[in-house]
Amino acid sequence: MGTSFGRGGATNFQQDLANADCIIIQGSNMAEAHPVGFGWVMEAKRRGARVIHVDPRFTRTSAVADTYVPIRAGTDIAFLGGVINYILSNELDFREYVLAYTNAAAIVSEDFRDTEDLDGLFSGFDSETRTYDPSSWHYEGLEHHGERHDQHMQRETASAQQHQAHGPSVPAAPARDETLQHPRCVYQLLKRHYARYTPEMVEQTCGIPREKFEEIARAWAGNSGRERTTSLVYSVGWTQHSVGVQYIRTGAIIQLLLGNMGRPGGGIMAMRGHASIQGSTDIPTLFNLLPGYLPMPHHEKHATYADWVDSIRHPDQKGFWHNAGAFCASLLKAYWGDKATPDNDFCYGYMPRLTGDHGTYQQVLDMIDGKIKGYFLLGQNPAVGSAHGKAQRLGMANLDWLVVRDLFEIESATWWKNSVEVETGEIVPEECRTEVFFIPAASHVEKEGTFTQTQRLVQWREKALDPPGDARSDLWFFYHLGRIIRRKLAGSTLPRDRAILDLAWDYPTHGEHDEPSAEVILKEINGYEVATGRPLSTFMELRDDGSTVGGCWIYTGVYADGVNQAARRKSRHEQDYVAAEWGWAWPANRRILYNRASADPEGRPWSERKAYVWWDADKGEWVGQDVPDFEKKKPPSYRPPEGATGVEGLAGDDPFIMQGDGKGWLFVPAGLIDGPIPTHYEPVESPVRNPLYGQQANPTRKVYERAINPMNPSGPDAHAQVFPYVFAVSRLTEHHTAGGMSRTVAHLAELQPEMFVEVSPELAAERGLTHLGWAHVVTARAVVEAKVLVTDRLTPLRVEGRTIHQIWLPYHWGREGLTTGDSTNDLFGISLDPNTLIQESKVGTCDIQPGRRPTGKALLAYVADYRRRAGVTDDPHPPVVTAGEG
């Protein structure tokens, strides 16, 4: 709740959307990108819920919404900040909830200075490193509490991302003002911070007419509180920004102020673009996280096992993360089995260590520099699907070897012979040094295992048919690759090889091709007693003494009682709407996180209409329609003894049990790189000056000052008019992400046969664009061509007294498959959110011209001319800190 990232804090299950009284969809074209989940939105509407869609483009979501509002791409914090101001100015917050369950009453240090005082910066900013010393953000008298971090290192390793689960270190009992009148209490700081986010400012910044903005603010507040709840839906349209974390934080603040967290029909629903994207962050494919959101050790910060564990559990504070030692020890036991003992710190010495930025984009630049020799690509197509496609392809062209596992021969396997860079001469196939190995992969219907959906629901899928030819599952590939590597290393006495040789790599196989048992691996992920092999039922059974194995602590229970709980498919007609016996949701099969907040401080439902979990005094336990997200026997009246920590330190009315103080955070005193309160910054590329502050864009964003990565100039730079238009990107229902699974399917290629760009009639007239004719879109990185779709789905907006045109492009096309075209992601540069190192790839600036783009060497000259006119040099040093300029 304090530092929500991909999961957006208290994520509700999709079915619970049907219980909402109002649904705000922002940063998502849910009907087209997530059509199955959108069915629950339509169910809610049939029950009387109001549906509101806020998006730069009118879509099929907008068509069925009760209210649609266009917004300038990249200005969502300004809009949401206006909603916060509306709530606070009119005293519409759910005061009893806010006072009891958030840090609204906590008093912040007198040293804290807001963006209102420092023209867009917070106190503690270092202009040389472009990071903050967050000491002044802490609570009064606790400015130097807890561990201190090198914020530059935090940004390099995306360490703030780890706080989405284990939370930063905070004191359990800060000074409070229960009247919320103290000028430095969080509530008053919020009021002051958002005071300038008026309806007039929202109109000026976002292009949303005042009356439309106020209509949405009234609906959101009016459908929240004791008797009603509103759900907020977002997707990658929010996360892929240089302030993406703060987008989600702003939404979380609204939902906390209105009492929508942890309650049925409330919360924040983070939509995912693939059935197991959630699963690949729970059991991660991220460089800085381990299963269950445990942080990857850092070579300086975590020299010892105790250092690592203590950095997660924060021994002096309360909450369930106090049990981190059990989670860590059980994970290492899953990795190294009998070799992992308390005497050797469970083989902690074998663990890899972070040394800096090991993220996707740093790796791409390192490939260009020749620092990386080999690369595996699985389920990814960066030649099309990642920002700055040219950098991706040039990086892969400088490897010794590249392994691509996919269903079809995608662009990331063929760039060396079929790419723009081959046409321009930047890649010469006969001279390209990279040896590419293409290995056929099994599709999801050709293998067994689990998906974890956006609602944290783990569902088992059976294999429908055998994969063709040499296609194999990822599980098969990595198990047998590991087996072969271990065989080749057998007998080695080198210390560096022990970590591999000592791995617990003994999974049973079956069938003609020796497929590893996915169900046995699920049991290992669930966890079990070492002595008896008994599968564990809850993560509270994990131990820190080596007596348990657990591959991902949040998944403990998915194999409870030796039964594959993920395979349950009990009909909805045989159970209540919570559907607790359909699949299994982590943690502990809870369908709404932090559901203790669905009851008041005394444990009574806020309303009978929204009753969900409550305290039964006769039984002496928490009961309800869901598994209580709280200690079952802890009464609401419980108050911890002085000095209590961990779970014992949580009071009976501390619902946010993973937070270090048990509260939902309206203000973040520690844990974020870019500030304790969300603040409107312009996108990295913007045609307008920040209307609120002197600081233009996020001053702490991660930048790569490389000649290959130039940025378009932004307002008020006169050169900004070289790229006068805003472009935004998103998905089509008929194509899937980078297109590898859809452009190869005949009927999908027929439904969406060609790359296109949508423009308004007004922009078409201004630039001489013809409906169904050709146009090309230009940035400082690339030019892409597309067929023109002239449509009034895009509305020119009035911003700062002038018209801002926005264009829209899908990002599915590449050079392979049945339908081919230029790749939209080529247009983007690389600029990252400082907390997560997620790229800004939903908004940028561009020019658009009629006709087809140049080809060959002429294409390079064309882009070079745009750079010259825009003042972009080959040694870019963008003005990251702009306070006081202009």
Secondary structure by P-SEA (a helix, b strand, c coil): cccccccccccccccccccccbbbbccccccccccccaaaaaaaaaabbbbbbbccccccccccccbbbbbccccaaaaaaaaaaaaaaacccaaaaaaccccccccccccccccccccccccccccccccccccccccccccccccccaaaaaaaaccccccccccccccccccccccccccccaaaaaaaaaccccaaaaaaaccccaaaaaaaaaaaaaaccccbbbbbbbccccccccaaaaaaaaaaaaaaaacccccccccbbbbbccccaaaaaaccccccccccccccccccccccaaaaaaaaccccccccccaaaaaaaaaaaaacccccccccccccccbbbbcccccaaaaaaaaaaccccccccccccccccccaaaaaaaaaaaccbbbbbccccccccccccccccccccccccccccbbbbbbbbbccccbbbbbbccccbbbbbccccccccccccaaaaaaaaaaaaaaaaccccccccccccccccccccccccccccaaaaaaaaabbbccccccccccccccccccbbbccccccccccccccccccccccccccccccccccccccccccccccccccccccccccccccccccccccccccccccccccccccccccccccccccccccccccccccccccccccccccccccbbbbbcccccccccccccccccccccccccccccccccccccccccccbbbbbbbbcccccccccccccaaaaaaccccbbbbcaaaaaaacccccbbbbbbcccbbbbbbbbbcccbbbbbcccbbbbbbbbbccccccccbbbbbccccccccccccccccccccccccccccccccaaaaaaaaaaaaaaacccccccccccccccc
